[in-house]
Each structure stands twice: as structure tokens, then as C-alpha cells.
Amino acid sequence: MSNPLLLFALGATFAPSPPPVLSGSAARGSPQASREISCHDMSRENRPWKKNLWDGYEVSLGPKPHAADNPGTQGCTAAIYNRDGRVVFRTTGFSVVFDENHTGQDFDGDGKPEVVFMTDTGGGNHCCWAYNVISLWPKPQKLFDIDSALAVRFERDGQGKMTIWQPFAGPHGLTTEARVPGATKVFRVREGKLADATVEFCSRIFREENEDYRAWVRDLAPENIRKLQAGVGLENFEREDIISSLLSRALQHLSCRQFDAALSDLNTWPEATRAEMKAAFAESVKLDYAEFAARLMPAGRPASMQTSKPPQAITWFLNLGDQETFLAAKLTAAERKQIIDQVEKTSFDVPDLWDAELRVRRVSLGESDVLVIRGTQLLCGGTGNCETWVFRRSQGSWFNLFEQEAPIVSAFGFAQEGTGGIKNFLVRANSSAAKESRIVFKFDGKFYRQSECYDVSVNGSMVERTEKVPCKR
């Protein structure tokens, strides 16, 4: 294997020997994972790392090629290679950490160890990280990504099986940012995906040993509720504590599917502003608990609760076939060099052989043809997201339609609508087992630019929810 990230070896093979009990957390903005093998914030100390795992796999991590020439970008990358030197998983971010504390643990109960990375998902703002948990058996696959910004922790239950405890935030705007309400969900890995198992642990959550429960009992004493409803007799900080605890307990009842108890908590809110509070609460939980959110809005759901849908219906294309080569696309040697030179400038990594890495498809868009270029191994991640380019022909030459790095996506397609004779380009990218992002690119006369962006999630009832969000530039 020849790869610029694999220039430095730590030596000893990583032997998976998990301890009998595991607990770990990541504090807000600063993951508590070993940072021995890491690439951080475009630090000058970044250097390539390599470490052997097991069964012939190895992990490499370090700055992307040309990262120093593009400060402020997602300049760090980590990959897992199999014994044949092929990439079976990749993650890229502003910072990436190989989590030695949790690598080697069995998350899905198959008796085999997993590999864990932490990826900076906040663009270097020191706020947001995600755990990436990858299984290598029976074949490499990402089990899940999970946001670690609010102190995720991993614990084993009484039978030694892994559980994932994830806090989540409730409605904003009803308290100061320091006292935003929140609750906890508990997950297990079932059939290779995260499954909500919170109801199994609710008796433990609503028990004296839980610090949050003790705060609810203290803050929501009958006397305090009466003062809250009357609007007198409370200092600002006391009022904040009561409101945060009240909404947090309602959220926890909701995640435990104790719907009547959640509604009972909300109905203790001062009547004058109760409808406003319920609307904010409903908005914050609508993706996971649509029926409960609707229950809070008896007169009908307001416009703000309507989900947005991507406007174009298209046919999605997944991976290109092995037979879709430069030769099959009837491109000359000069055209091939012209394309690869541009791909290399906008790629997040550099393979040994571009011809072996890239697949090519010629697509007719009516007025003209374009080329879709897609990575297959090094330029792909463990969930099927691969870097993908679109080239148009103009004045006898092929031009890349992406000015910066090409998008890393799981599927792509072209809409009927377009600008300047170039149809809109739509992409999908897997974020986790139950979430993906979708982006509409529109031609501005020279390049494709992000125009519309959506977050798509599937709740426990397998209902798809689509929400329009600001595009990340």
C-alpha cells in the first residue's frame, strides 16, 4: 500500500482486549478520547499516523494532501485499510481523532471488536464532535454516527451488552442558553443500526440515584410550581431552574413514552403563555414524536411545523459500475489528462492510480452531455458516500463544475429544471443510519453552487421527515 498518510508507524499491533466494564463521555467541544493519534485544527504539529488493528486491517490518520494550502477547510482525514490496501472506511473533518479508549469494544454484540473515530462536525468551532463506530465483521460497515457534543457515554448493562446514553436538547428561547432543557435517550445496536431502548431504562432514570431526577424533585416542589404559576416570589435564577426542570422532565417522560405524564407537566405552565410554550415544545419534538406534537396543537399545526420537501422529483443514481471507465466513455488520452488534473485539485485525497479509482458516466441533459466522475475506494467512506464530480464540455474542453472540493455523496441525480442550459444537480449523503442530507446545486454560469439544503430523518415508526435547513458554505 502506498498512501501519503501511511508514512509513520506506531509499531505494535492493536490487540482488542476490552475491559469488562466501560464508561466514557465527551464533554462539550472537547472529546475525552486519547489524542495520541489525531489531526487537530490544522495544527502545525499534525503528521501522518498509522496503526495496525487486527485481521490485517490498519488505520491511518493525518492531514489531507494540500491541506496547508487551504486553511479553514476540512483538512483532516482518517481511513481504515484492509490487507489488500483498499480503503473500507473514511471520515473527513476539520479535526479527526482515533479513539483508542473505545476501539476494541464490542458495540453490536457479535463478539467482534469495533473501531471508533471522533470527527469534528463543527467546522473547527470547538463545539461539535461525532463518534463514528465501524464494524469490520462480517464485512466493513459503519454501525452508527452519534453526536457527542452533549456528553454521550457508553455503558454496559447487567448482561454485559453495550448501551449508548445520549442527552438531547429541548426547546430554545424559553430559558437562557445556560439552562436549555434536555433529557436522555438510551440506544442499543440492533441489526447493525442504533435502536431506541430508552423505555428499558426509565425506572433507573426516574430514581433517586439519578442526579437529574433529584433536581426535578427539588425544583418542582408544589410550592415552586405555585410561585411559577402566580409569577411572583421567585428570583430570576430560581425561575430559570424551575422552567428548565419542568420542561426537562416532560421531555424525559416523552422519551420514555409516558405521554400523559409529559402532558401533565406541560399543563402546569402558567396559563397566560401555555399555548406559546406548547408550540415551542411541539416544534422541538415534532420529528421524533409527531403525534404528540400534534396533540399539543388542537387547533391544527401551525405553518412553522410543516415539513419542507425537496421541490424536484428525480431518479437517484448510486455507484457507477466497474465497466464505466474512461475508455468506455470514449474519452481520448488528452481528455482523460484534462479531467484528472482538475479532479486532483478538488479531491480530498490522492490515489495511486486515478484510472483504477475513478468511474465515468456520460449523461445526456438534452442540450448537451456532461460527465459524472465518481470515486470508488480511497475517495469513499464506510457508508457509501463517495466524492462525485460533474464536468461540462465547452469550447472543445471539459470543465469541472465544482470550484472547491467536490461533494461526498451516496447518490446523485439531475432535475428537469436548470439554469443556462445546465440542469440542477441533486445529491444525497448519509449522515447516520437514520439521517441523511440532500442538496440542490444550481449552475451560476460558471460553477454549481448550493441552492437548497435539507435534513432528512426517519423516526422510530419509519416515517420520513424532511426539513429545509441553511446551506453550509
C-alpha positions, -999 to +999 in steps of 0.1 A: +000+000+000+013+034-009-005+063+006+008+097+019-010+091+052+009+058+059+044+072+064+047+068+101+041+036+120+035+033+157+048-002+158+028-027+179-004-042+166-035-030+184-049-060+202-086-058+210-089-068+247-119-049+260-123-044+298-154-060+314-169-025+322-167+005+300-179+041+306-168+072+287-180+106+278-172+135+256-175+169+272-190+198+251-165+208+225-136+186+237-139+148+233-123+128+261-107+103+238-070+096+236-055+123+213-022+104+207-034+096+171-051+128+159-052+156+135-064+189+151-075+223+139-049+225+111-022+224+138+014+227+126+021+195+147-002+174+125+016+145+109+005+112+093-001+083+116-005+046+110-015+018+134-022-019+129-056-032+141-065-069+137-072-094+109-049-075+086-067-041+089-048-009+097-058+027+104-042+058+091-048+094+100-034+128+092-038+160+072-052+157+037-029+164+008-026+201+002-045+209+034-019+236+043-028+254+011-065+256+021-067+268+057-101+267+073-113+237+054-119+201+064-082+194+064-080+161+084-089+126+073-087+090+087-091+057+069-092+020+075-074-002+050-079-039+045-050-063+040-052-057+002-046-020+008-081-009-001-100+018+018-130+003+036-139+034+056-130+070+056-140+101+077-130+136+070-134+167+091-118+199+105-103+176+131-103+138+135-093+116+164-086+078+165-104+069+198-082+043+214-103+044+246-133+028+228-117+010+198-117-027+206-151-027+223-180-048+211-209-024+204-232-047+184-230-079+205-215-101+178-184-108+198-161-088+175-144-056+183-153-022+166-132+007+155-141+042+168-131+077+155-142+111+166-148+137+138-151+174+143-185+182+128-185+219+138-161+233+112-134+240+138-157+259+161-147+237+191-184+229+197-194+197+179-180+162+176-194+129+165-184+094+173-180+071+142-183+035+152-173+009+125-176-028+125-152-049+104-171-082+106-185-099+086-176-071+063-166-035+070-196-013+077-204+018+097-227+009+126-236+045+135-225+081+140-237+098+171-233+134+182-211+137+212-215+174+219-237+168+249-217+142+268-226+109+252-215+080+273-211+042+266-221+018+293-226-020+296-258-033+311-262-061+336-257-087+308-225-070+295-242-056+264-233-021+252-257+008+257-253+044+244-266+072+265-272+104+246-285+137+261-307+158+238-318+194+240-354+206+242-369+240+231-347+271+230-360+305+238-379+297+270-347+299+291-313+313+288-288+292+268-272+281+301-304+264+312-318+250+280-340+219+290-329+185+279-334+148+286-316+115+278-322+087+253-306+053+255-297+032+224-286-003+216-272-015+183-296-039+167-292-054+133-264-030+126-283+001+135-290+023+165-323+014+181-340+034+208-341+014+240-349+043+264-380+026+278-359-002+292-341+023+315-368+047+326-372+031+360-335+039+365-338+074+351-368+082+374-350+072+405-332+089+434-297+078+422-301+099+391-289+135+396-314+149+371-343+132+390-331+148+423-331+182+406-366+177+393-379+168+428-362+198+443-371+224+417-406+212+410-418+211+446-455+221+448-446+255+464-423+263+435-450+254+409-474+277+426-449+305+426-443+299+389-480+300+381-485+331+401-455+349+386-442+362+420-419+352+448-391+339+426-356+352+418-347+350+381-323+321+386-349+302+406-375+307+378-349+295+353-342+264+373-379+256+377-387+261+340-357+240+329-365+212+352-402+212+343-395+210+305-367+186+310-389+162+330-416+165+303-390+156+277-379+126+297-414+114+301-418+118+264-387+098+255-400+071+279-433+072+260-451+083+291-472+107+271-499+115+297-472+123+323-454+146+298-487+165+291-494+168+328-461+185+333-467+209+304-501+218+318-486+231+350-471+260+330-487+294+336-519+296+316-512+330+301-483+317+280-490+280+279-501+279+243-469+297+232-448+272+253-466+242+238-460+255+203-422+258+210-422+224+227-440+208+198-416+223+173-386+208+191-400+172+192-420+170+160-395+148+141-395+121+167-429+124+182-452+138+155-484+126+171-476+141+205-466+174+188-499+174+170-517+167+203-502+200+217-518+219+189-555+211+190-564+239+165-541+225+139-504+225+134-490+260+126-472+267+094-438+265+112-445+229+119-450+219+083-420+200+070-404+211+037-400+188+008-373+190-019-391+205-049-378+182-076-387+146-080-358+128-097-343+094-103-314+087-080-282+071-092-259+052-068-225+038-076-212+037-111-203+002-124-168-011-127-172-012-165-178+026-166-142+037-173-126+065-192-121+041-221-158+031-221-168+068-221-148+072-253-125+098-239-092+105-255-059+104-236-058+142-238-093+145-224-085+120-196-055+140-185-075+172-187-102+158-164-078+141-139-058+172-135-089+191-124-101+162-102-068+161-084-071+198-075-105+193-059-101+158-044-098+152-006-071+125-012-048+112-039-050+076-050-021+056-065-039+052-098-066+076-109-078+052-137-084+025-111-101+048-086-125+067-108-156+057-127-170+078-155-206+081-169-216+103-198-251+118-191-273+134-218-290+165-204-308+175-236-289+205-249-255+189-240-238+160-224-220+161-191-196+136-174-202+123-139-169+113-123-171+093-091-146+078-067-148+041-057-123+032-029-099+058-015-124+086-022-153+068-004-164+064+032-178+034+050-215+043+044-213+046+006-206+083+004-181+089-024-166+121-039-185+130-071-178+155-098-197+169-128-179+181-159-193+200-189-179+204-223-173+240-236-152+252-265-137+218-270-126+212-234-140+196-203-145+219-172-152+208-136-184+224-123-172+224-087-149+253-078-138+238-044-138+201-032-165+180-049-194+168-028-190+134-010-224+118-015-242+084-016-265+092-046-269+118-073-294+129-100-304+157-123-337+176-121-357+188-150-352+224-140-319+242-147-301+274-154-281+284-185-288+251-202-273+231-172-298+211-152-299+213-114-277+187-097-292+169-066-272+148-042-278+128-011-253+120+017-257+095+045-251+111+080-261+081+100-283+050+098-314+072+102-303+106+088-291+120+055-286+154+039-299+164+005-286+194-015-297+211-047-269+226-067-277+252-094-254+265-121-244+301-118-230+305-152-196+290-143-199+266-113-225+246-094-235+264-062-255+251-032-291+265-036-313+244-013-304+221+016-325+196+035-320+173+065-340+140+062-345+117+092-365+085+098-382+082+132-389+050+152-420+045+131-400+046+099-417+079+089-395+101+068-393+137+079-377+163+056-367+198+069-352+226+049-321+240+066-295+267+059-267+255+035-232+253+048-209+274+027 
